[in-house]
Amino acid sequence: MKLRSYATILLMLPADPSASNSFTAADVVVILRERGWLTSEPSLEQHAWCERAASMLGGHAADHVALADLLGLVFQYHAREIISRVESHVVLSRYAARDVLRRVALLLLDGAPLTSERFMEIVTALKNGMELRGRELFHPIRLALAGRAGEGELDRVILLLDEAAVLSFAAPVKSARARILEFCSALD
């Protein structure tokens, strides 16, 4: 039997099973309305996305404000602003960070939606091709796609992007492909 890495298992789970998740799709809808990202009744597809967002992010949010912060990473993305932060420079100055970003960009260029399976394939390809692990690999990816470096909850934000990008929210969501292209352009 093939052993799976922690990152692979993390991406397969809907949420952290040890974390309490009291959030529902209705909570996500409330936040989207408060922030102006949803201005009408959610369509069936939007409601399904809200259910997925509550499931994936709810266990990583201590309260309404923390959940809104994670959802904000889906709906607000400005690469130049992200790159201008001191903490971003710390990530970008680490060994091979720019190489990771270039390879991720090449892998996302085909435009296929970023699903959990595809994300696992990308991470596996990077691990095998670059022999990087941990923050050297994940922090540049999370910075470029989620808008900040950090832990596994940001991988869950990344997995919500392409689904949200095809829905008609009041604030358009940039896909993973659009984000990596914008980020790499802002680096130059």
Beta strands, then each sheet from edge to edge (+ up, - down):
end
